[in-house]
Each structure stands twice: as structure tokens, then as C-alpha cells.
Amino acid sequence: MDWSTGDLVWFDPGLGHPLPGEIQEVHRAAQMIIVQALINGKACRGACCTRPPMQQLHWKRYHERKQK
């Protein structure tokens, strides 16, 4: 999957449900994505490895999830 800075995504940080977030940084060489989400009005950032299997990371592009 080709990710870009500014993409809106759903990210599951392990809370049992996905959170909407925005990709802040994409590090292709390190295969890392930095995403920022608002939790209780505070900005929280998390990193995620983009190596397969991608489906286990619970990442979805926001517009793809919204269409369902």
C-alpha cells in the first residue's frame, strides 16, 4: 500500500477499537509510519511498522472505511 503524509486513516492502537488519525510522517526506508490521533482533546502520536502482514495492523484508509 502506498501511504502519504496527510492521509486520513483508521488506526488500532490496541484499545479494542480503531481511532481516526492522520499520517504525519512516512519513512519508506525504515518501513515506518507515524500517525497522530486526538484522544480526549490531546494529540497522541504512534509508530507502526508497515511490513506484511498489513491486515494485522488494522490500518485502513479513512475514505475506504467511510464508504462501508
C-alpha positions as CSV (number, residue, x, y, z in Angstrom):
1,M,0.0,0.0,0.0
2,D,1.3,3.5,-0.8
3,W,0.9,5.8,2.1
4,S,1.4,9.6,2.1
5,T,1.7,12.3,4.6
6,G,-1.7,13.8,5.3
7,D,-3.7,10.6,4.6
8,L,-6.6,10.1,6.9
9,V,-6.6,6.5,8.3
10,W,-8.2,4.4,11.0
11,F,-5.5,3.1,13.4
12,D,-6.0,0.4,16.1
13,P,-3.6,1.2,18.9
14,G,-4.7,-1.9,20.8
15,L,-7.6,-0.3,22.7
16,G,-10.1,-2.7,21.1
17,H,-11.4,-0.2,18.6
18,P,-9.9,1.8,15.8
19,L,-9.3,5.6,16.1
20,P,-9.3,8.1,13.3
21,G,-5.9,9.6,12.7
22,E,-3.7,11.4,10.2
23,I,-0.3,10.2,8.8
24,Q,2.3,12.7,10.0
25,E,5.5,11.0,8.6
26,V,6.2,8.1,6.2
27,H,9.7,6.6,6.4
28,R,9.9,4.2,3.5
29,A,13.5,3.0,4.0
30,A,12.7,2.0,7.6
31,Q,9.1,0.9,6.6
32,M,7.6,3.0,9.4
33,I,4.5,5.2,9.5
34,I,4.0,7.9,12.2
35,V,0.3,8.6,12.8
36,Q,-1.3,11.3,15.0
37,A,-4.7,10.9,16.6
38,L,-6.7,13.1,19.0
39,I,-7.6,11.3,22.3
40,N,-9.5,13.3,24.9
41,G,-8.6,16.5,23.0
42,K,-4.8,15.7,23.2
43,A,-2.6,14.9,20.2
44,C,-1.1,11.4,20.5
45,R,1.4,10.0,18.1
46,G,2.2,6.4,17.4
47,A,4.5,4.5,15.1
48,C,3.7,1.4,13.1
49,C,5.8,-1.0,11.1
50,T,4.4,-1.4,7.5
51,R,5.9,-4.8,6.8
52,P,3.4,-7.5,5.9
53,P,1.0,-8.9,7.1
54,M,-0.6,-5.5,6.7
55,Q,-4.1,-6.8,7.6
56,Q,-2.9,-7.5,11.2
57,L,-2.1,-3.8,11.7
58,H,-5.7,-2.7,11.3
59,W,-4.8,0.2,9.1
60,K,-7.5,1.4,6.6
61,R,-7.6,4.5,4.6
62,Y,-10.3,6.7,6.1
63,H,-12.3,7.1,2.8
64,E,-12.4,3.3,2.3
65,R,-13.7,2.7,5.8
66,K,-16.2,5.5,5.5
67,Q,-17.8,4.1,2.3
68,K,-18.8,0.8,4.1
